[in-house]
Amino acid sequence: MIAAVILAAGLSRRLGRPKQLLKLGSKTIIEHVVENVLQTEVCEVIVVLGAHCQEIRQILNSYPVKCIYNPSYQDGIGTSVAVGAGAVAPDVKGIMFVVGDQPLLSPDYMNQLLKVFLEKNPLILKPENSMPAIFSSNLKQELMCLKGDTGGRQLIKKYREKVVTVPGIPAHQSLDVDTEKDYKKILETWRSMHT
């Protein structure tokens, strides 16, 4: 059993408006991320919220996910990783961390990661080029102590000898939104996939 934690607490400083709420087709980016994760083999989905908490929570009301608030979200992604790790069920084998602004990341790709994790049982599993990463529940206490803006990368660095990497995510699936330019690129890619 692996839990999924979606990190969606960010301020979207570079974009200047909440990226989680940008539209892609008839739905918001965060809805696409949540729907994709819900189609995977995870046992539960937790969404960590911070900035724009009320609006996002309202949008996700109808989804079978657990929304939790990170009061320290302004202190960096590490705090959201910590809050998310603390909220997962006690009996999970691993925690898959997914960022809330990769709407094209497919359930198939995430399921491949889950499968490899369950087969190899590594301490940490990650694609060569991006998120999501899966951490063994043996690291739960350390994850819950993370701070700052580097998130799980601190542990990936600390345990680099024990990290199992898999081939990178297909380029279009790894697209995320930090700027207006990124959003336009995702919109174009989305449209080309749905025409």
N, C-alpha and C positions, 0 to 999 in steps of 0.2 A: 504494500500500500504506500502510495506516494501522494503527498498533499501538494497543491499548487498555491503559490502566493503571488498575486499580481501587485506590482508596485506602481501605485497610481496617485502618490501623495504630492508630487512635485509642483513647483510654482510656475513652471513654463516661463522662466525669466526671459530667455532669449527670444521666445516667440511673442511674448507680451499679451497672450490670451490663453485660456486653459486648453492645452492640446488634447486632453482627454475628451473634451466636448466638441471638438471639430467634427464636421460631418464627412462621412464617406458613404455615398449613396444615401439611403434613408436613415442610416443609423450613425451613432457617434463612434469615434475611434475606440473608446473604452468598451463599448458594446461588442464591437468586432473581436477585440482581444478576449473578452469574457466568453463570448460564444465559441470561439476557437478552443479555448482551454476546456470549456465544458464538454467539448466533443472528444476529449482525450480520456485515457484510462485512469485519471487521478481519482482519489477517494473523496477529496473535498477541495473547494476553491475559496480562498480567502483574498479579499481585495483590501489593500492598505490605502487608506485615504488621508489626505491632509488638507492642502489648499482646495478650495471649491468643494469641500466635503458634502455639503447639503445637496448641491445640484447633482453631483455624481451619484450619491446615495439614492436620490429620487429616481434617476434614470435606471439604476440597477435593482430597484425594488422588486421587479417581476422576475428576476433571475435567481436560481437556487445557489446563491453565493453568500458568504458571511463578510459583511463590510466592517472593518475596524478602523478606528481613528488613531493616527499617530500624532500626539500633541507636540512632538519635537520635530515635525517634518521639515522645519526651516533649517535644521542642523545637518541636513544631508541624507542621502539615500541609505547610509548605514543604519540610521535610526529606524527607517521603515523595514529594512531587512530584519532588524532585531524584534520589532513589534510583530511582524508577520511570523517569524520563527516561534515566538512565544504563544501564538494563537493556534498553532496546528494541533491536531489530535495527538495524544501522548504515545500512541502505538504505531505511528507511521515509520516506514523504513527510511524515507528520504523526503526532502522538500525541494520542489522545483520552483525557482524564482523566475518570473516572467515580467518583463517591463510593460507598462501600460500604454506604450506608444508604438508597438510593433503590430499593427492590425493585419498584416499580410502573412504573419507566421502561421503555418498550417498545422492543423491537428495531427496530420500524418507525420510531419517532422517531429513534433513533440512526442508522439507515441513511439517513434523510433528511439528517441532519447530515453524514454521510460523503459523500453524493452532492454536496451543495452545496460542501463543502470541496474535493473533487476537481475540480469544475467551475470554481470561482472562484479556487482556489489562494491564499487569503488568508494573512496572517501568523498571525492568530488568528480562529477562528470560535466564536461562542457564542450560546446562546439569550438572549432579552432578560431572562429572569427567573431563571436558575439554571445549574447544571451540566447536562450535561457540556460541557466546552470542548475544542476541538481546536486544538493549536498546531503550526505549521509546524516541520519538523525544522531549519529555519534558526535556531530559538530553542533548540535542544537544549542548547548549552553554557550559555546563561543559565538554562535550567530546572534544569540540574544544579548550579547555584550557589545556588539558592533556600534560604532559611532562614526561621525564624519561623512565625507562625500565619496568614499571609494567602495562602500558596501562590501559585498562578498569577495571583492578582489583582494582584500587584505588576507583572507584565508586561502585563496587560490595561490597567492604568493608564498604564504607561510608553509603550505603543504604541497608545493609544486611537484615534489617527487612522487606524490600520490594522486595527482590529478590525471584522470583519463580523458583524452580529447578525442572527439569524433570529427569526421569531415564537416566543414563549415556549412552553415545554412545557405541555401540558394540565395543569390544576391538580392532578388526582389523581396524575398521574405524577411530579410534582415533590415529592411528600410525602417527607420524610425523618424520621429518628428521633433526636431529641435528648432527649426527655423521655417519661415514661410516657404522658402525654396524646397525644403524637405517635404513639406505638406503638398506642394504642387506636384512634386515627383511621385508621391504616394497616390495622389488623385489620378494622375495620368496612368500609372501602373494599374490601379484599381479598374479604371475605365477600360483599359485594353484587355483586362482579364474578364470583363463582364459585357463585352460587346459581341 
